[in-house]
Amino acid sequence: MNTSVRRKFRRRSPNRSIGGDIGMYLFLALLCIMMAVPMVYAVTSSLKPLDELFKFPPTLFARNPTFDNFSDLFVTMSQSYVPFSRYVFNTVFVTFAGTAGEVIIASMAAYVLAKYNFPGGRIFFNVVVTALMFTGYVTAIPNYLIMTKLHIVDTYWALILPAFAAPIGLFLMKQYMEGIPDSIIEAAKIDGANEWTTFIKLVMPNAKPAWLTIIIFSVQSLWNNNASNLIYTENLKPVTYALQQIQLGGIVRTGQTAAVTVIIMLLPVLIFIFAQSQVLETMATSGLKD
């Protein structure tokens, strides 16, 4: 093997020095601590008795950890007019239905926009990109007026239907599907696969990182939505609304408030941890490029 071939296959050393590596790891460790401390403090605060919650200066960890805050919370919820299980069902149903609908609709629309050229397609996508600039506070009144015309206020649809039209889902799916090679789609059609078979068995598995990311955003949005402006019937209110009412109980319910904070943030964090590992694995093993 001559010198040029050896140079070609020689493993290149990174352009960073040892000091640069140490500095990078220290910076990442600092960021990790900054992001972890609030979550750790929320969890440890829920395990503190009342005397430690009012202690100044506050401590990070509980000296006498207890689950009394959670037990008191469940006692308070059991005395409410609507059973706590009903609030949980409302939130789980809205979160599941809204997330599933957003993934399905965004995926189908993104597939058409990414792989087909038709009149008005570029204009439609530009409208979607423009919609990303507006937050939920800006569109709250127009959405309420539309849902009033549709007679879906004070129903589950008031929360589920807006989730279907979330622009972030369509944007992410379209951008990711553009990276899927057209050659494998054409090969599937040559083998006799129709549009639905190609979409379900070929496109969706390869777009797994995109729709898992959509699941993270959708679950976080729907789970934390208290729906106070859209749902008026107590039997239809989500669990977040019920828990936030406990937080308004004043100083006496400080411990229960700490427990509420942990319960509200628990599911989104678990979904993120699970989906993140799946996204990293899929990106590493199933990326296809022309």
N, C-alpha and C positions, 0 to 999 in steps of 0.2 A: 504494500500500500504506500503510495507516494506521499509527499509532504502535504500537498493541497487537499488530498482526501482526508488525511489525518486532521487537518485543521477544520475541515467541514464537519466531521463527526465529533470533534472535541467538545466536551461539555463546557459551555460558557459559564464563567463565574458571575455572580450578581455584581452589579455596579455599586452596591452599598458597602460601606466599611463596617467593621464590628461596632464602632461607636454609633453609626447610623442605625444599625439593627437594635442596639440597646435603647436608643432614643425613641425608636418607633414603638417598641414593646412597652416602654414606660408611658408613652402617650396613650396607647390603646388601653393599658391598665387603668390609667387615670379616667378615661372616658367610661370604662366599665364600672368603676367605683361610683362615678357621678350618676350613672343610670340605675345602678343597683340599690344605692342607699335609700331613695324614696320608697321603693317597694319593700325593702327590708324593714324600714321604719313603720310603714303601714301595717305590716304583718305583726311586728313586735308590739305595736301600740294596741292592736286588738287583743293581745294576750296580757295586757297590763291591768292590774286592779285600779280602782278609781284614784286611790291616793298617789299612785305612780303617774297616772295620766295628768294630774295637776301639779306634779313636781316641777320645780324650776331651779336650775336649768334642766331641761328634759334629758333623759337618758335614751340611748339607742336601743338597748336590750332591756327586757323585763327582768327584774330581780326575783319576783315571785310570780311566774307565769301562771295564768288561770284561763279557763274556758267559760268563766261566768258571763262574760260579755255576749258570747254566742248563745248561751242558754237563756239569758235575759231577753235577747233579741227574739228568739223563737217563742218565748212566752208572750211577749208583746204582740207578735204577729198572730199567734193563736187566738188572741182576744179581739181581733179585728172583725169587722162586719163581713168581709169576704175572706174565705179560707186562703191561707198563704199558698196552698197548692194551685189555686186558681190563677193567682198572679204569675206563678212560675210557668204554668201551662200557656198563658197568654204570651209571655216573652219567648218561650221556646218555639211555639207555633209560628209566631211572626218572624222570628229570626231564621228558622228553617225554611219557611215558605219564601220569604224575601230573598234569602241568599240563593236558594235553588233557582228561583225565577230569574234573578240577575245573571247567574252563570249561564243558564240556557239561552236566554235572549241575547246577551252580549256575545256569546260564542257564535250563534247563528248569524247575527248581523255582522260580526267581525269577519267571519269566513267569506261572506259575500263581498264585503268591501275590500278585503285583502287579495282575493283570488279572481275577482271578476271586474271587468271594466264596463260600466254602464253609465248612461247619461245622468248627471246629477250626483254621482257617487262621491266625487271630490268635494262638491259643495256640502253634501250631507256630513262628511267627516269633518269639514271645517267648522260646521255648526257644533258638532260634538266637542271639538277642541275649544271653541269659544265658550261653551257651557262649563268647561273646567275652571274658568276664571271666576265664576259666581259661587259663593258659599251658600249654605242652606238658609242663612239669615236673609239673604237677598231674595231668594226664591220662595220664602215661606208664605208670603201673602198671595202671589200668583198660584202656588200649589193649593192653598186653601180654597181659593175661589174656584179653581178647576174641580177639586174634589167635592165642593158644595154643589156645583152644577151636575156632577155625576151621582150625587146623593150617596156618597160613601163615607161621609164624615161620621164619626162615632161607630165605625166598623173596623174590622181587621184590615180591610182593603186600604184604609187611609194610611197605613204604615207599609203595607206590602207593595202596593202599586207604585209609589215613588221609588222604591228600591229597584224595581225592574228597569227604570229609566236612568239609573245612575250613570253619568257619562264616563266616570273613571274606569268602569268595567269594560265598556266598549273600546275605549282608547287603548287600554293595556292589551286586550285580546287582539285587536287589529294590528298593533305594532308587533306583537310577538308572532302572529300567524304569517306576517310578511316574511319572516325568516325561515319558514318551513319551505323546503324546495318544491317548486312546481313539478319537478320531474317525478317525485314519488306519487303525487296526486294523479298525474297523467298515466303513470304505470298502473295504478289501481283501476283507473277507468278502462284502460286497454284490457285488463284482466276481467272486465265485466262488472265491476262494482258501480252501483248507482251513486247518486249524490249523497243520500242519507248514509249509506254504508261507508263511503269515503270519509264523510264528516265524523261519524261516530267512532269508527274503528281505526281511523288513520290520523285525522287531524286532531281530534280531542286528546288522545293519549300523548301526542307530541306537544300539545299546548298545555300540558299539565302544570308547569310552573306558573303560567299566566292565570289559570282559573283558581289555583290554590292561593295566589296572591289576592285575587278578587274576594275569595272566601274570607281572608283575614280582614280586609277593609269592610266588607258587608256585615260580618258578625259583630265587629267592633261598633259599627254605626247603629245597627238595630238593637243590640243588647243594651246599649247605653241610652237609648231613646226613651225618655219618660212619657212622651206622647201627651203631655198636658194640654196642648192646644188643639188636639185632634180627637182624643178619646175622652168622653164625658161620663159614660156609664161605668160604674165602679167595677162591675164584673168583667169588663174588657180591658182594664188598665194593666200595664206591664209591671213586673216585679220591681223595676228601677223606681217607678213612681211611688210604690208602697214603701220602699226602703228609704227614699228621700223624705217621706213624711215623718219617719222616725227620727231623722236627723234634725227635724225642726222642733223636737221635744225639749230642747234646752240643755242646760248643764247636767241635769239628772241623767240624760241619755248619752252622755259623752262616750261611755264605754261601748254602748250599742252602736253609736255612730262609727266608731273605729271598726267594729265588726262588719258594719254595712259596707264600708269602703273596701274591705278585703273581698267580700262576696261579689260586689259589683265588678271588680277588676279580675276576679279569678278566671272566669271562662275565657275572656279575650286573650289573657296571657297564655293559657293552656293551648288554645287554638293556634296562637302565633308560634309557640314553641314546636308544636306538632307539624304545622304547615311549613315552617322554616326548614326543618330537617328534610322534609319531602322535596321542597323546592331545590335545595342544594344537591340532593341526590339525583334528581331528575336532570338538572342542568349539567351535571357531570357525566351522566351515562347515556342520555338520549338526545343530545344535541346533534342536529343534522345540518350540514352545510353543502351547498352546491360546489 
